[in-house]
Amino acid sequence: MHATSTDEIRLKGIGGSPGICIGKAYLVDREGVSVVEKYNVSAENISKEVNRFKNAVANAKKELTTIIADLPEDLKQHAYILETHLLLHKDKMLYGKTIDIIKNQGINAEWALREATSEAKEMFASITDSYLKGRGVDIEHVSDRIMRNLVGAKDVDISGIDRRVILVAHNLSPAETSQIQLEKIMGFVTDRGGRDSHTGIIARTLEIPAVLGLETATVIIKNNDILVVDGAEGLVIINPEDETLIHYEILAEKFKAQKADALRTSGRPAKSLDGKLFRVMGNIELPEEIVAVKDHGGDGIGLFRTEFLYMNRADFPDEQELFDKYREVVELMSPKPVTIRTLDINGDKAIDASRPAEEANPALGLRAIRFCLKNRDIFKTQLRAILRAAAHGNVRLLIPMISSCEEIYETRLILNDAAESLEKDGLEYNREIEFGIMIEVPSAVIMADAMARMVDFFSIGTNDLVQYTLAIDRGNRHVAYLYNPLHPAVIRLIKQLVDVGKKAGIKTYMCGEMAAGITHLPILLGIGISELSMSPQSIPLVKNAIRKISVAESRAFLKDVLAQATTADIIQLLEDTYGGILSETIYAPPAPDLSGEGALNTQGSDSIG
């Protein structure tokens, strides 16, 4: 289906980067990588075929090295993303596997690369964590660049676009996104990708609107179609009617003014109308992201993901490598707290050094603390590195995917063992750090009274808590519309946990996506969440919104929320009670689609923004 000049068509995707832009579509076309032929290579020509592949890899690396060298100043903090891609060019999973396939099967490099890429993508697809799952896309981007060099196809020249447009592409790699000229490119939309992709991260750094995962955008949208892109709502409107255009032009101006105001005040404390102080923290993966947390007024690091040093390698990192990275983050953030989460990964899927048998359901399998307790040497190495880093700043330890008291007990034993071994080795360390657990499964909430006696704080990972509570795979497009943090069961679980924590004298924090949702704040403040952690770019708006809410009024409002039986009723209650305040924050996430319908919404929808 194509849009005609009289149609207004709405496509619903994933909000990759907030903001609103209105302009003409520019379709990005890739040449020659979609069709790959398979043919046999004779034994005497195998070495030539391997060399042809190696030359393509070398050329791809040269291209990427040039792009990194030419990165604009505001993107230099994300050079690590492209440097990771450079490493992937020689990764055993991609580079080594392709060469093995060429030699063992006697086939051409293009087909061997396609096979190796497919296998690697399948491995990442089985990972439940959305951020880690997105790393499979990085493999795909690197493979595409090598493939273009193999077949002699031209690269996409984003930097050469010379007019004000909105990019429309099947997919954009971080390298391509980093070439965007802000004076030319207003925003972009893609068929592929997700919020946690590196492309999404770069879009948010550039602060241009982006909607990802639209599936059919490049089929429906034509060159020069007028588009409205709403990156907060994850909405693209093709050929908008006059009334729609006027609405979004007003909204775009409001967005700019609000963003400027939020950034101006981001360094101020997040204090509610009735004087309650809240900490708004940043979630990071790499030391380079500390700059973004500081620039956006973050009060510390609420979640430091540590998986990046374990990804795409044939061995596990040693203690010194881990310590150096952790110390860098802790010192840069000092004296503000850094919450270091221990390894949260399916070891068999993302670490080439460990390959147990395939799991039928990895979401319920050997992941996070379960993997660590089964691989105690790996776990102890990480805990030693964290304790050493804690001697250089304010560190909190966070253990993911806890489902039983036994896991806490076993973890504390290993932590004590790590501290004793450091003492014997004469290394500087700090054992007196706060010990917390991530609340991601319902059993942890049910056992929270017992767990509270064993820990210093709770940190709610809402992404998994919602998924496990509602038995919904949010990566499954058939049921993803049911995934909603405002489900009454989720809100009741969170309140139950916070109440138990208060009774035991420990605090409850939140570091999942729910923490960044402006519309969720009246409920979270009313429940008693004292600290929120999110992507750095969301911090100013959340702090700004907190300043407009009274905690006392939120507590009274919560009683009405808990009386509601459906998600729709809670959303309506939020709109009726806080619509005036929250409408001032157009970053606010959209009210979820409760219809269960697909991604394509055509003319006839009454909802505009």
ABEGO torsion letter per residue (X at the ends): XBBBAABBBBBBBBBABBEBBBBBBBBBBBBGAABBBBBBBBAAAAAAAAAAAAAAAAAAAAAAAAAAAABBAAAAAAAAAAAAAAAAAABAAAAAAAAAAAAAAGBBAAAAAAAAAAAAAAAAAABABAAAAAAAAAAAAAAAAAAAAAAGBBBBBAAABABBBBBBBABBBAAAAAABBAAABAEBBBABEBAABAAAAAAAAAGBBBBBGAGAAAAABBBGBBBBBBAAAGBBBBGBBAAAAAAAAAAAAAAAAAAAAAAAAAABBBBBAAGBBBBBBBBBABAAAAAAAAAAGBAEBABBBAAAAABGBABBBBAAAAAAAAAAAAAAAOABBBBBBBBBBBAAAABAABBBBBBABAAABBBEAAAAAABAAAAAAAAAAAAAAAAAEBBBBBBBGBABAAAAAAAAAAAAAAAAAAAAAGBBBBABBBBBBBBABAAAAAAAAAAAAABABBBBBAAAAAAAAAGBBAABAAAAAABBAABAAAAAAAAAAAAAAAAAGBBBBBABAAAABAAAAAAAAAAGBABBBBBAAAAAAAAAAAAABBAAAAAAAAAAAAABABAAAAAAAAAAAAAAAAAABAABBBBBBAAGBBABBBBGBABBX
